[in-house]
Amino acid sequence: MPNNDLLILFTGIPLLCFLVLLPLNIPWSQISVMWLGVVHFLACLSPQLGSVVYHLFMNHEGGEPIYKTLLTLDMCGICMINTLDYRCSRALPIVYSTLLCYPFTRTVALLIYILLSSYAIYCAITARSRVRRLRSFAWQALFRFSFFLLRWIGVGGGSPTSLRHFLTMDALAVLGGVINITRIPERFRPGLFDYWCNSHQIMHVLVVVSIMYLHWGVLDDLLWINTYHCPSD
């Protein structure tokens, strides 16, 4: 079986599982801000969908223009999860819950993050190397980390149990990116990992696990929003 066929399985099976199981696992009746739940669902699907389309058609003989279009779809999926939630669904629910009691600051922060995300996707699809493509999301990561810091010191809101899920999610996502660009383990044994356990497959597995941690963290925040009451001035 060609390696690309394996990659389609690595991305296609999680896509089907997320498509069917995520809506059933989200307690819609207990969510007061419904659009955050919808955004979270779409963000969890987007990276898998982009990767499936990319790997499914990457052997197309249309040349560089077709390849660049497919790569753009894949990068859009990655950026969606980083933008819509946190890496990826990723940040909008996190920003919203962290600044729940500061409506004006929350709105400004959401707009800034959307602008950063738009710039990040432009940099990602125009990058000429994997390292530069990974660096394209650095400002997003720093922005999100600042909100993690707010939660850590007790200034920002959010569920007490969600932060560890988000930190685990980001650590797995970064680890997957580093493994992918450093080509571990195949760089040490060329040819041995052409079909199984190569860096690209490991990266996809880590992305799926990171999305699961993201999902658990966002669910904690969405339920927290529904029960938390901001202190009156």
N, C-alpha and C positions, 0 to 999 in steps of 0.2 A: 504494500500500500504506500503510495507516495506520501512524503512528509506533509505536503499541503493538505492532503485528505485528512490526515490526523489532526491538523490544526483546525480544520472545519468542524471535526467532532469535538475538539477541546472548547470551541466557542459556541457551537450550535446546541449542544446538549444543555449547557447552563442557560442559554437564551430561552429554550423551551421550558426549562424548570422555573426560571424567574417569571416568564410570561404567565404560567399557570398557577404557580404557588404563591407568588408575592401578593396578588390581590386578595387571596384567601387569608393571608397572614397579617394583613393590615386591618386593625379594628376600626373600620370606617365610622361606625356609630359612636365611637368614643373620641373622635378627632374633631376639634372645634374649628381649626383652620384647614378646611378641606383641600385647598389648592396646594398646601405643603405635602399632603399625602400623594396627590396626583403627580406633582413634580418629582417626588422621591421615587415613585414607581417608574416614571419615564427615564429618570437618570440611571436607575439600576439596569434598565434594558439597553440603553443607548450604546455603551461600549461593546457589549456582546453583539448587538445588531451590526454595528459598524465593522467589527472584526470578521463576522460571518460573511458579509458582503465582500469585504476586501479579499479574504482568502478564497472565497468561492470563485471570484472572477480574476484573480491576479495572474492566472496563466493565459488570459485573453491576449490575442496577437495584435491588438490595436496599437501597440507601441507605447511610448512615453506619455502621451496625453491621457490615455485610458488609465495607466498606472497611477498618474498623479491624481486623477479624479477619485480612484479607489482609495488612495492614501488619504485624501482629504476627508472622505467619509469616515475612515477609521479614526483620524484625528478629531473629527467632530464628535464622534462617540466618546472618546476619552475626555474631551473638553466638556461635554454635556454632564458627565458624571462628576467632574471637578466643579462645574458651575452650579448645576441644579441641586446637587446635594453636597457632598463634601469631597471626593476623588473618585465627583464625580460625582452622591447625589449629595453632591457633597455639600456645597456651602450654603445654599440659600436657607434650608431649614436650620442649619447651625447658627448662621448669623441671626436669623429671626428669633430663635429661642434664647440666644445669648443676650440680645438687646430687647427682649420682650417688653420690659418696663420703660424703654426709652424710644418711643415711636418715631420721633424726628431723626435721631441718630441712626436708628434701625433702617429707615428708608434711605438715608444717605449712604450707609454702609452697603446696602443691597445694590444700589446703583453703581457704586464704585467697583464692587466685585464683578458685576456684569460687564463693565467697561474693561476691567483687567482681563476677564475671561475672553472677551472679543479680541483683545490684543494678543493674548496667549495663543489662540487658535490661528491667528494670522502668522505669528512667528513659527508655530509648529508646522504648518503646511508649506512654509517657504524655507524651512531649515534644510540644509544640505548634508546633515549628518545626524546620527542617532543621538549623539551627545548634545548637540544644539537643540534637537527636538525635545529632549528631556529637560533642558534648561528653560525652555519656553514656558514651562509651568511653574517656574521658581517663584514669581511674584504672587501667583495664586497660593502657593504653599505658605509663603511668608505671611500673607494676609490671613489665611486660616489659622496659622500658628498663633497670631496675635489674639485671636478669639479664644483659642485654647488657653492662652496665658491669662486672659481675663477670667475665665472660669476657674482656673487653678488658684488664683489669688482671691476668689470669691466676689469679684466685682460684677461679673456677668451672670446671667441666669442659665437655666438648663438643668436637666435631670442629673442628680448626683452620680448615677451609674453610667451615663452615656459617654463621659470623657474618656474612660479607659477603652471603650469600644472604638472611638474615633482615633485615638492614638495608635491602637493596634492596627486599625485599618490603614492609616497612613504609613506606618512602619512596613507593613506588608507590600503596599503599593510601591514605596521607594525601593525596597529590596528587590521586587520584581523588575523594576526599571534598571537597577544597577546590574543585575544578573543578565538582563537582555543585552545591554550595551557592552558588557565585558566578555560575553560569550563563554560563560562558565556553565557546564564543565567541558564543552567540546573543544575549547582552545587547548586543553591539556592532552586530549586524546582525539585528534582529528579523525573523522569517519566513524567513530564508535557510537556517537549519539545522533546520527543523521535521522533516525526514525523515532527513537524514544528518548525521553529524559534530556532533551537539549534545552538550551537557555530560553528559547522562545516559548516552548511548551511550559516550562517551569514558570515563566512570567505570567502566562495566561491562567495557570492554576492559582497563583498568588493573587491575581486580580480578582478572580471569582471569590476567593476566601475573604479578600478585603471588602468586597461588596457586601458579603454576608455580615461582617462586623459593622459596616456602615448601616445596614438595614436595622440591626439590633439597636445601635445607638440612636438612629433617627426615630425609631418607634418609642424608645424611652423618652425622647424629647417631646414628641407629639402628644403622648399621654400626659407628660408633665405640664405642657402648655394648657391642657384642658382642665387641670386641677389647681394650678398655681394662681394666686391672686397677688398682683403687684401691691406693695405697700402704698398707702395714700400719703400724700405730702402734708 
